[in-house]
């Protein structure tokens, strides 16, 4: 593995099993390629490393059946932020049956993707259905048996007392939390005696690290201007069952054996003035969801999942690791992408303890622990969101965009305090969800406005890439309110910050981007390519937005900046013209290829665009060659039309199954944590660009697809367009473009 030599970004060795990917064109085609991706186990699991994830976009579970016959699942929620700004588990539920589920023979556990549920069957006639309602924050467990059985469900908690945090944690998870004069603690959970046959518990943030950030970063004048996002945030749940009675403070049991049992867990996160107000809201949630007809709720749930799978698909050849990797990663996105907070790159909501059986008060045994902690790292987070465009999963982009939109006022106030810039904002690379830099990266004793961590000191590129994704989202949907309320309000101050930060002009009147850096790799750079390419990619598109979406003042400023931009850095090396990381650059400290940002994410060079040979030569001579985690070689190869290269890389990536975990999409840890969302989502984006690219109104179909790979696909494209096609034995056997008028814009690239 290639180390990402960030001072706090060392790598733990991944436990990976590299498989030989099937040649997609050779395998026989299944009757239903989606059903062929269902995950099926014929034996129980020893521990949480054998868990199966499922969720509704906000609430998630990791479920497994132990050899004893106990069903166990972790419960999670996207916005369960504790007082230390960590996304935590809600708790763990253990369900016992009497007689126990037999697991030695005749056992079957299946993730049924199409229905969004886990089905568990035993040879004694017991069948369990476990699902997280796609439309409600409720987990359901339904049991059916040929003969009556009894059921016992208990809540298992590990945050039982206030304890120090950070003493046993390495700097990764503790980054931004611990300093010599600040030692955080983990607050305990609370179990409530509600007087009803149910278990109610919650975690409440009676303190918060929010104001610590204001103090450390010299922003105490902003205290009170913005709401503390952590203080009084409360997350928890209620476990109850039809015909169940209490069995102590943390358990319930069926009142009598029955052939049918129904358990549910209602999950809630909210900021309330008192615990009592939160409990009242939980009661209202239980009452509202309890009135729903179970059969109708189940049908509505399955309708959502059916609609999700019909939005888009990519099935490569027969059943193989490439198709499975694509389908299961998109499933993981759907399970965690519609919540109150964006997807965490370092494990999403499906983390489990690193070493089952270890103490929960150590990183190895704490299911809340994740490498790199609770901050959002833009370079990593973005990779979960790029593939949502072509997949048509626009609803899942919203939580990510909304986090930045909500953080904008604080960012503007921070920039005004530091630089006295007007109408300017900047989001740091390692960011708390409310917009401040990670304390550890800013520096506990830093006196400067920029972070003391040289890897991200002037890492401004994330703001530009955020705008790029938003512009694509507008191009795909033509959603004018989105452009007016989300895109432009963010793009204008983010670009305006850069214009004011670099006031110098060179002899030709061009902006002199100095001081600067080129990503995390070159810590000192003049005129870095990512920023120049990003602005050259974005400004013309912003200027082309329809009348009424932008103002005359905005267009004038953007046009002036466009006119003053220096050219994309290019140099001749050994007689070959190449893109360069910057006009000049020193202090190499990481392993990215900044020069290829002009290919992706800023698509200035690629299929159908000028100077393709120069861009391909740059790719061929790239210094860093990776194919795991956040590395994007396969995406850039696809954007350059290098089909065989992209195919080789993406097949190898999909085959990197983590042998330490049973579920095949628990990627990683690579550079981050398990499941590594960067690694999996690179598979999605690569395959999508191999199949479909666009430039203006042109639609390039199969621009980087190996001719001997069979494929069936449906993808989304700009101007509210979908392209559905099938390639078999080297020939396009079907191609459907909707609306049909867009067919005239199609360029079939197969074999070119």
PyMOL commands that set and color helices and strands:
alter all, ss='L'
color gray80, all
select helices_A, chain A and resi 35-37+48-50+171-174+210-216+220-222+275-290+294-311+321-336+378-381+383-391+394-396+398-419+439-442+461-477+480-501+529-543+552-564+594-598+612-620+633-639+643-654+677-691+740-745
alter helices_A, ss='H'
color red, helices_A
select strands_A, chain A and resi 16-18+39-41+52-55+59-65+71-81+87-98+108-112+117-121+127-132+138-156+163-164+185-186+190-192+198-204+233-241+244-246+251-254+258-271+313-316+376-377+430-431+516-518+522-528+570-573+576-579+582-588+656-658+692-695+698-701+711-717+721-728+731-738+746-748
alter strands_A, ss='S'
color yellow, strands_A
deselect
rebuild
show_as cartoon
